Amino acid sequence: MDVKLLTYLFVGLSFTLYIGIAIWSRAASTKEFYVAGGHVHPIANGMATAADWMSAASFMGMAGIVAFMGYDGTVYLMGWTGGYVLLAILLAPYLRKFGQFTVPDFIGARYYSNTARVVAVICLIVVSFTYVAGQMRGVGIVFSQFLDVDITLGVIIGMAVVFMYAVLGGMKGITYTQVAQYCVLIFAYLVPAIFISIMITGIPVPQIGLGADVIGSSGVSVLEKLDATLVDLGFAPYTNGTKSPTDVFAITLALMIGTAGLPHVIVRFFTVPNVADARKSAGYALLFIALLYTTAPAVGAFARLNIVDTVHDTQYTQMAGWFKSWERIGLIGWLDKNQDGAIQYAPGAPFEGAPAYGVNLGPQGQRLVTNPPTANANEVYLDRDIIVLANPEIANLPAWVIALVAAGGLAAALSTAAGLLLVISTSVSHDLIKQTFAHGISERQELLYARFAAAAAICVAGYLGINPPDFVAPVVAFAFGLAAASLFPAILMGIFSVRMNKEGAISGMIVGLLFTFVYIGYFKFIAPELNSPEHWLFGISPEGIGSIGAVLNFSVALLVSLAFPRPPQSVVDLVHHIRVPRGAATPQEH
């Protein structure tokens, strides 16, 4: 079978499995819709959490960042993995002991205020929609390349699949679907990584292969060869960092505390029977996540080496089919600046803007660019989100491996998208409608509102996937920054500070969210020409500004809280209750 037929087969079988699980596990109550009934086994919850956590940014964007940024890309590895440890230790067990459905539920009860609940919902919606934009872009990329459909149609198909198991099954359907999706995505990630590691180093373990010698290179390691190759082409050495220590620290911190404030990950710990199981599922999830995250640096390095060896100084007419197929959908572009018919890969932008879907081709099949070329030797545009997806094709791996990677990319994007859309719908139906504006509605009405909210959220997510604001990983990084600046401080102070009152928490969330949102919006969308270190506040990039937003949140919250009365005794008792370890392993405690 050819690649396209195998891809249709693999994707079709996986989609059938996801929808079948959704029908089998259809939610019949709000508790099943919101937290899967609260009785998911820790191992299953660990897999579901890993799938929820390892989004398109992890599956596609992570290796792409490492491949193109080299040493600087490690901030994402450190921030995202370190943040999960922070979440598992600092927040998850306490929030599970609190025992409600959502993060705004905790904030509303802890800060004894519907206003705090509404502000938390707004923060959650902004964070979640920013995050989901990256997932739907990933869906569109996979569909357009491997299934030969327009990106818009690909996003719509992805929306339809998510609609089936998110709207029908709620958290119950999503949880068991994510278990299947984790198995698909991790297998799809590891298999080509093992193949390529063997091809380049002869070692089947990618983590070890990254530091091993290249076959036939007389003792030259992968990283040494990559450094030398890139320097010869005019790039900075792969193992050297260009970011300032301040920016590295800020990005890492923003990603860490942003991870700990992500509502769609936090809610996963509400689905297990008790606090002890929450701790166990956190440990299992970290193990499952580590399988991918320890492999990503090797995948990124192998991919960059393969691209340079395959693309640079190759005649376009002799270029392999993978290059032209990605060029067709606008994720690779070539402009023959010196008219020699050879592809030159060097630092700098090859032309103004980026390629578009369905490009016009010149006499040799190259993209015709109407914008004036920039004054550098580079003739190639490479979208870094294609690294993991294109790597098996570049390495000439079997067709079934390429098809498997396509199914894995879709599993990663859809699993996270479903989790995000569910927390949005839950916040609207439970926190806004049930708990704030319509206290008297029945459980059946609340469940209906939740399904309507999920359907509406899917439509918005689809629009963001068709019109994405940036690459997958940076968009996701912005979501983490917004979560770091808004939700994380309120949750942390809610657990560990009996003095923090509603006025302080509300003020902190508003200031942190607005500051971070405006900063990111200014440099990324209003004045992108100023997006450089000399214009950044304290030299901190938009990806790292969430750390400053979090500091502002903490500072404003603490100062404002001193000007208002202490929380009532019932709230103080609640804080003491959720922090008491006694009874943590009691199954009956909810």
C-alpha positions in Angstrom: 0.0 0.0 0.0 1.2 3.6 -0.6 1.5 6.2 2.0 -1.9 7.9 1.4 -3.8 4.7 1.5 -2.1 3.6 4.7 -2.7 7.0 6.3 -6.4 6.8 5.5 -6.4 3.3 7.0 -4.6 4.3 10.2 -6.4 7.5 10.7 -9.8 5.9 9.9 -9.2 3.1 12.4 -8.1 5.5 15.1 -11.1 7.8 14.6 -13.4 4.8 14.6 -11.9 3.7 17.9 -12.2 7.2 19.4 -15.9 7.5 18.4 -16.7 4.0 19.5 -15.3 4.7 23.0 -17.3 7.9 23.1 -20.5 6.1 22.4 -19.7 3.3 24.9 -18.8 5.8 27.6 -21.5 8.4 27.0 -22.0 10.6 30.1 -25.4 10.2 31.8 -24.8 12.7 34.7 -23.0 16.0 35.3 -20.4 14.2 37.5 -19.6 11.8 34.6 -19.5 14.7 32.1 -17.3 16.9 34.3 -15.0 14.4 36.2 -15.7 11.0 34.6 -17.7 10.0 37.8 -14.5 10.4 39.9 -13.5 6.7 39.7 -10.8 6.5 37.0 -7.9 4.1 37.8 -4.6 5.9 38.5 -2.8 4.2 35.6 -5.6 5.0 33.1 -5.7 8.6 34.5 -1.9 8.8 34.1 -2.2 7.9 30.4 -5.1 10.3 29.9 -3.2 13.1 31.7 -0.1 12.4 29.5 -2.2 12.5 26.3 -4.0 15.7 27.6 -0.6 17.2 28.4 1.3 16.1 25.3 -0.4 18.3 22.7 0.5 19.1 19.1 3.1 21.4 20.7 4.8 18.4 22.3 4.3 16.0 19.4 5.1 18.4 16.5 6.3 21.7 17.9 8.8 20.5 20.6 11.2 18.8 18.2 10.8 21.6 15.7 11.8 24.2 18.3 14.8 22.1 19.4 15.8 21.5 15.7 15.8 25.1 14.8 16.8 26.8 18.1 19.2 24.2 19.3 20.4 24.9 22.9 17.9 27.7 23.3 15.0 25.3 22.7 15.8 23.4 25.9 13.9 26.1 27.8 10.7 24.4 26.6 11.9 21.0 27.8 12.9 22.3 31.2 9.8 24.5 31.6 7.2 22.0 30.6 8.6 19.0 32.4 9.5 21.0 35.5 6.1 22.5 35.6 4.4 19.2 35.6 6.5 18.2 38.7 5.4 21.5 40.3 1.8 20.7 39.6 2.0 17.2 40.9 3.6 18.2 44.2 2.2 21.6 45.0 -1.3 21.7 43.6 -2.9 18.5 42.4 -3.3 16.6 45.7 -4.8 19.6 47.5 -7.2 20.5 44.7 -8.4 16.8 44.6 -9.0 17.0 48.3 -11.1 20.0 47.7 -13.2 17.7 45.6 -15.1 20.0 43.2 -15.5 19.9 39.4 -13.4 22.9 38.1 -10.6 25.4 38.9 -13.1 28.3 38.9 -15.2 26.2 41.4 -12.2 26.1 43.7 -11.5 29.9 43.3 -15.1 30.8 43.8 -15.4 28.8 47.0 -12.0 29.6 48.4 -12.4 33.4 47.8 -16.1 33.3 48.7 -17.1 35.3 45.7 -19.0 34.9 42.5 -16.9 37.8 41.1 -13.7 35.8 41.7 -15.4 32.8 40.0 -16.3 34.8 36.9 -12.8 36.4 36.7 -11.3 32.8 36.9 -13.7 31.7 34.1 -12.5 34.6 31.9 -8.9 33.7 32.6 -9.6 30.1 31.9 -11.4 30.8 28.6 -8.6 33.1 27.4 -5.9 30.6 28.2 -7.8 27.6 26.8 -8.7 29.2 23.5 -5.1 30.5 23.0 -3.9 26.9 23.7 -6.5 25.2 21.5 -5.5 27.4 18.5 -2.2 25.5 18.3 -3.9 22.2 18.5 -6.3 22.9 15.6 -3.4 24.2 13.5 -1.7 20.8 14.0 -4.8 19.0 12.9 -5.0 21.1 9.7 -1.3 20.5 8.9 -1.7 16.7 9.2 -4.9 16.5 7.1 -3.6 18.8 4.4 -0.3 17.0 3.9 -1.1 13.3 4.5 -4.7 13.1 3.4 -4.5 15.5 0.6 -7.3 17.8 1.7 -7.4 21.5 2.2 -6.3 22.8 5.7 -9.8 24.3 6.3 -11.5 21.0 5.5 -9.0 19.1 7.7 -9.8 21.3 10.7 -13.5 20.8 10.1 -13.1 17.0 10.1 -11.1 17.3 13.3 -13.8 19.4 14.8 -16.4 16.8 13.9 -14.4 14.0 15.6 -13.8 16.0 18.8 -17.5 16.9 18.8 -18.5 13.3 18.8 -16.5 12.2 21.9 -16.4 15.5 23.8 -20.1 16.4 23.5 -21.4 12.9 23.9 -19.0 11.5 26.4 -17.8 14.6 28.3 -14.9 13.8 30.7 -15.8 10.2 30.8 -15.6 9.8 27.0 -12.5 12.0 26.8 -10.7 10.1 29.5 -10.9 6.7 27.9 -10.4 8.1 24.4 -7.2 9.8 25.7 -5.9 6.5 27.0 -6.2 5.1 23.4 -4.7 8.4 22.0 -1.7 8.1 24.3 -0.9 4.6 23.0 -1.2 5.8 19.4 0.9 9.0 19.8 3.7 7.5 21.9 4.1 4.6 19.5 4.0 6.9 16.5 6.7 9.1 18.1 9.1 6.4 19.3 9.0 4.1 16.2 10.5 6.6 13.7 12.9 8.0 16.4 14.3 4.5 16.9 14.5 3.8 13.1 16.4 7.1 12.5 18.7 6.6 15.5 19.7 3.3 14.1 20.3 4.7 10.7 22.5 7.6 11.9 24.3 6.1 14.9 23.5 2.3 14.9 22.0 2.7 18.4 18.3 1.9 18.8 17.8 4.1 21.9 17.4 7.7 20.6 18.3 9.2 24.0 21.7 7.5 23.8 22.0 8.0 20.1 22.0 11.8 20.5 25.4 11.6 22.2 26.8 8.8 20.1 29.1 8.9 17.0 27.7 9.1 13.5 28.2 5.9 11.5 31.3 6.2 9.3 32.4 9.6 10.8 35.6 8.4 12.5 34.5 9.3 16.0 32.5 12.4 15.3 29.4 12.6 17.5 25.9 13.7 16.3 26.1 17.0 18.0 29.7 17.7 16.8 28.7 17.0 13.2 25.6 19.1 13.5 27.6 22.0 15.0 30.3 21.8 12.2 27.7 21.5 9.5 25.6 24.5 10.6 28.7 26.7 11.2 29.8 25.9 7.6 26.5 27.2 6.3 26.7 30.3 8.4 24.4 29.3 11.3 25.3 29.6 15.0 26.5 26.3 16.5 23.7 24.1 17.5 24.9 23.6 21.0 25.5 27.3 21.7 22.7 29.5 23.2 21.9 33.0 21.9 19.2 34.0 24.5 20.2 36.0 27.5 20.2 34.3 30.9 17.4 36.6 32.0 15.2 35.6 29.1 16.0 31.9 29.6 15.1 32.1 33.3 11.9 34.0 32.5 10.7 31.6 29.8 11.5 28.5 31.9 9.7 30.0 35.0 6.6 31.1 32.9 6.3 27.6 31.4 6.7 25.9 34.7 4.2 27.9 36.7 1.9 28.1 33.6 1.9 24.3 33.5 0.8 24.2 37.1 -2.0 26.6 36.3 -3.4 24.9 33.2 -7.1 24.1 34.0 -7.4 21.2 31.6 -4.5 19.4 33.3 -5.6 20.2 36.8 -9.1 18.9 36.2 -7.6 15.4 35.4 -6.8 15.0 39.1 -10.5 15.4 40.0 -11.3 12.2 38.1 -9.6 9.7 40.5 -11.3 8.3 43.6 -9.2 10.0 46.3 -6.1 12.1 47.1 -3.8 9.1 47.2 -4.8 8.1 43.7 -4.2 11.7 42.6 -0.6 11.4 43.7 -0.2 7.9 42.0 -1.7 9.1 38.7 0.7 12.1 38.8 3.6 9.7 39.1 2.3 7.5 36.3 1.7 10.5 34.1 5.2 11.8 34.6 6.6 8.5 33.6 4.4 8.4 30.4 5.4 12.0 29.6 9.1 11.3 30.0 9.0 8.8 27.2 8.3 11.5 24.7 10.2 14.4 26.3 13.4 12.6 26.7 13.2 11.5 23.0 12.4 15.0 21.6 16.0 16.4 21.7 17.2 13.4 19.7 14.4 13.8 17.2 15.1 17.5 16.8 18.9 17.0 16.2 18.4 14.0 13.8 15.8 16.0 11.8 18.0 19.1 11.5 21.0 16.9 10.3 18.8 15.1 7.8 17.3 18.3 6.5 20.7 19.9 5.9 22.2 16.8 4.3 19.2 16.3 2.1 18.3 19.9 1.1 21.4 22.0 0.9 23.0 22.3 -2.6 20.7 19.8 -4.1 19.3 20.5 -7.6 15.6 21.2 -7.3 14.8 18.9 -10.2 16.5 16.0 -8.3 14.8 16.9 -4.9 12.8 14.1 -3.3 9.1 14.1 -3.4 8.6 15.0 0.2 10.0 18.5 -0.4 7.6 19.2 -3.2 4.6 17.8 -1.3 5.2 20.1 1.7 5.9 22.9 -0.7 2.5 22.4 -2.3 0.7 23.2 1.0 2.9 26.2 1.8 5.0 24.7 4.7 8.2 24.7 2.6 9.1 27.3 0.1 12.1 27.8 -2.4 13.1 30.9 -4.3 16.0 30.4 -6.8 17.8 33.7 -6.1 20.9 33.0 -8.1 19.1 31.1 -10.9 21.4 28.1 -10.6 18.6 25.5 -10.0 20.2 24.4 -6.7 18.7 24.8 -3.3 20.8 27.0 -1.0 20.1 26.7 2.7 21.6 29.5 4.9 20.6 31.9 7.7 18.0 34.6 7.0 14.5 34.8 5.5 14.4 33.7 1.8 11.7 36.1 0.9 9.1 38.4 2.5 6.2 36.6 4.2 5.5 32.9 4.1 4.3 30.5 1.4 0.6 29.9 1.0 -1.5 26.8 0.5 -1.6 25.7 -3.2 1.4 27.7 -4.4 2.0 28.6 -8.0 4.9 26.8 -9.6 7.5 28.0 -12.0 9.2 26.3 -14.9 11.3 24.0 -12.7 8.4 23.5 -10.3 9.7 26.1 -7.8 7.4 28.5 -5.9 6.9 31.8 -7.7 7.4 34.7 -5.3 6.1 38.1 -6.1 7.5 39.8 -3.0 11.1 41.0 -3.3 13.7 38.6 -1.9 15.7 39.6 1.1 19.4 40.3 0.8 20.9 37.0 1.9 21.9 33.6 0.5 19.0 31.6 1.9 16.6 30.3 -0.6 14.5 28.0 1.6 11.5 28.6 3.9 11.0 25.7 6.4 8.0 25.7 8.8 9.4 24.2 12.0 6.0 22.5 12.8 6.7 19.9 10.1 9.9 18.5 11.6 8.4 15.4 13.2 5.9 14.8 10.5 8.4 15.1 7.6 11.3 13.4 9.3 10.2 9.8 8.4 9.8 10.9 4.7 13.2 12.6 4.7 14.8 9.5 6.1 13.0 7.3 3.6 11.4 5.2 6.3 8.7 2.6 5.3 5.3 4.0 4.3 3.5 2.5 7.3 5.8 4.5 9.6 4.9 7.8 7.8 1.2 6.9 8.1 1.6 6.0 11.8 3.2 9.4 12.5 0.2 11.1 10.8 -2.2 9.2 13.1 0.0 10.1 16.1 0.0 13.8 15.3 -3.8 13.8 15.1 -4.0 11.9 18.3 -1.8 14.4 20.1 -3.7 17.4 18.8 -7.2 16.0 19.3 -6.6 14.7 22.8 -5.5 18.1 24.1 -8.1 20.0 22.1 -10.9 17.8 23.6 -9.6 18.4 27.2 -9.4 22.2 26.6 -12.9 22.4 25.0 -14.3 20.4 27.9 -13.0 22.8 30.6 -14.4 25.7 28.6 -17.8 24.1 28.4 -17.7 23.0 32.0 -16.8 26.5 33.2 -19.6 28.0 31.1 -22.3 25.5 32.2 -21.3 24.9 35.8 -19.5 28.0 37.0 -21.3 30.7 35.0 -24.8 29.3 34.5 -25.3 26.9 37.4 -23.3 28.5 40.2 -23.7 32.2 39.2 -26.7 33.1 37.1 -29.2 30.2 37.3 -28.9 28.4 40.6 -32.2 26.6 40.2 -31.6 24.6 37.0 -31.8 20.8 37.1 -28.9 18.5 36.5 -30.4 17.5 33.1 -30.6 21.2 32.1 -27.0 21.8 33.3 -25.8 18.8 31.2 -27.6 20.2 28.2 -26.0 23.6 28.6 -22.6 21.9 29.0 -23.1 20.1 25.6 -24.2 23.3 23.9 -21.2 25.1 25.4 -18.9 22.4 24.1 -20.3 22.6 20.6 -19.9 26.4 20.6 -16.3 26.1 21.9 -15.5 23.6 19.1 -16.7 26.1 16.5 -14.5 28.9 17.9 -11.5 26.4 18.1 -12.1 25.5 14.5 -11.9 29.2 13.4 -8.6 29.6 15.3 -7.2 26.5 13.7 -8.1 27.9 10.2 -6.7 31.3 11.1 -3.8 30.5 13.5 -1.9 33.4 15.1 1.5 31.7 15.0 3.4 28.4 14.9 2.0 25.7 17.2 4.6 25.8 20.0 4.8 29.6 20.4 1.0 29.9 20.5 1.0 27.2 23.3 3.8 29.0 25.1 1.6 32.2 25.2 -1.2 30.2 26.7 1.2 29.0 29.4 2.3 32.6 30.0 -1.3 33.7 30.5 -2.0 30.8 32.9 1.1 31.7 34.8 0.1 35.3 35.2 -3.5 34.7 36.1 -4.6 31.3 37.5 -1.4 29.9 39.2 -0.9 32.7 41.8 -4.6 32.6 42.8 -4.6 28.8 43.2 -1.3 28.7 45.1 -2.3 31.5 47.5 -5.7 29.9 47.9 -4.1 26.7 49.2 -1.2 28.1 51.2 -2.3 31.5 52.5 -5.2 31.8 54.9 -4.8 35.6 54.8 -5.5 36.0 51.1 -9.0 37.4 50.6 -11.3 37.8 47.6 -10.3 41.4 46.9 -6.6 40.5 46.7 -7.1 37.5 44.5 -9.5 39.3 42.1 -7.2 42.2 41.7 -4.1 40.0 41.2 -5.8 37.9 38.5 -7.0 40.9 36.6 -3.7 42.7 36.7 -1.6 39.6 35.8 -3.9 38.6 32.9 -4.2 42.1 31.4 -0.5 42.9 31.6 0.6 39.6 30.0 -2.2 39.7 27.3 -1.3 43.3 26.3 2.5 42.7 26.3 2.1 39.6 24.1 -0.5 41.2 21.8 1.7 44.3 21.4 4.9 42.6 20.4 3.3 39.7 18.4 0.4 41.4 16.6 0.4 45.2 17.0 4.1 46.0 16.6 5.9 42.8 15.5 8.8 44.9 14.0 9.7 45.8 17.6 9.8 42.2 18.8 13.5 42.2 19.7 15.6 42.2 22.9 16.3 45.9 22.8 12.6 46.7 23.0 11.5 44.0 25.5 10.9 44.9 29.2 14.0 43.8 31.1 15.1 41.9 28.0 12.2 39.4 28.5 10.5 38.0 25.3 6.7 37.6 25.0 7.2 33.8 25.6 8.6 34.6 29.1 6.6 37.6 30.1 4.1 35.4 32.0 6.7 35.2 34.8 6.6 39.0 35.3 2.8 38.8 35.1 2.8 36.3 37.9 5.1 38.5 40.0 2.6 41.4 39.4 -0.3 39.1 40.3 1.3 38.1 43.6 2.4 41.6 44.5 -1.0 43.3 43.8 -2.9 40.5 45.5 -0.8 40.7 48.7 -0.9 44.5 48.8 -4.7 44.7 48.1 -5.4 42.0 50.6 -3.9 44.0 53.4 -6.3 46.8 52.8 -9.4 44.6 53.3 -10.7 42.2 56.1 -9.4 38.7 56.5 -11.4 35.9 55.0 -14.3 34.5 57.1 -13.6 31.6 59.5 -15.3 29.1 57.2 -12.8 29.8 54.5 -9.9 29.5 56.9 -11.3 26.1 58.0 -11.5 25.1 54.3 -7.9 26.0 53.7 -6.8 24.0 56.8 -8.9 21.1 55.6 -7.5 20.7 52.1 -3.9 21.0 53.5 -4.2 18.3 56.2 -2.5 15.1 55.0 -4.5 13.0 57.4 -7.0 10.8 55.6 -5.4 11.4 52.2 -5.8 7.7 51.3 -9.4 7.4 52.4 -11.4 6.2 49.4 -14.6 7.7 50.7 -13.3 11.3 50.8 -14.6 13.3 47.8 
